[in-house]
């Protein structure tokens, strides 16, 4: 395994191409790297002597007397080769080349990419990029990217050939929790397989989420991925499945996308879970990071009969088994004075529309006590007597009592449940706004032995 420690846990960082000009890549890198300023020493490289965010820049990296662990390069493509020479002479620990205009830009760009690749490999310096967004590692408070912000710390490592997909995760998914977000671009040197191997060993990472356009060394990828999926789930979304997408991939990162059916077969063979959309990619990754795996035997508790029926249908389609309620479970629920006499008495457990929060508690706790129930789906529809906040509090407390059984919620409707959903997700209990979407994600829990 390649040593990428200085790329992902640097003590000193130089931003080459740092800028004071807002809404530029150089400014974005400056703003983000300063979020972890207390964790490391920061240097800005720019021939303009004007201070940048209160820090006086140097004209060249060679003017910095201290050793540099990580150099982040964001200068026009025509200057990158010269900057790489300076970084190699400085013997930096790792390089991230943000700049575009290389392998994705035609034959001339490919030649320039090979030139800088030869230089870093001769110097023995690992390089991410070119043509990438950069790197975020939350446990180390490192944001060496021009992303729109820094995500909350969590357990998912997003490894993406596309910087835009990293931006979607960072900006668009509240409370998701990210251990790392790496945009590796053209992967001239450090590639996807290297990153899988590195974050597969990372204790802060529980799930690896991949956005894949092309894989360079299929044999090595399969060897590494098969090893990692034995201990950590990998969720992948493949882009460039068809002719138009393949052409787009070539102009995006200069990669050859290959035959999709081959990728599909490879993913299945090495144990990678394939997602069909960005939403599904994030949904599955979140569920695997937040909830334990379980046996394929679920119960559904709902205050809306129609939603329970639809959930049961989706479970059937996705191969999710519904447990039969034991007579003991039925008797216990029926004996509660807080339960409607009209509840369904089978799975799905329809506790009817006027269900109180105590009624939810009785049903949820009783069914989770049934030994062969592996996990629970809780559906709430907004009735006039529904108390979403209290329901959420009950679910949070019961999750603590049953930590080895996943609980997945569907608080349906709109603003009535916003605060309740916030409470659930703050406690890593996922909520989905659509039954089909959530149940597709649930399928991933039943297919894993480790997650």
Secondary structure, DSSP 8 states (H G I E B T S, - for coil): ----HHHHS-SEEEEET--SSTTSHHHHHHHHHGGGGGGSEEEEE-SS-S-BTTB--BSSGGG--S--SEEEE-S-HHHHHHHHHHHHHHT-SEEEE----SGGG-HHHHHHHHHHHHHHHHHT-EEEESS--EEEEGGGTEEEE--SS---EEEEEEEES-HHHHHHHHHH-TT--EEEEEE-TT-SSS-HHHHHHHHHS-TT-SEEEEEES--S-HHHHHHHHHHHTTTSEEEEEE---SHHHHHHHHHHHS-----HHHHHHHHHHHT-EEESSHHHHHHHHHHHHHS----S-EEEEES-HHHHHHHHHHHHHHT--B----HHHHHHHHT-TTS-TTS-SSSSEE--TT--HHHHHHHHHHHHHSTT--EEEEEE---TT--HHHHHHHHHHHHHHTTTSEEEEEE-SSGGGHHHHHHHHHTT--B-SSHHHHHHHHHHHHT-S--
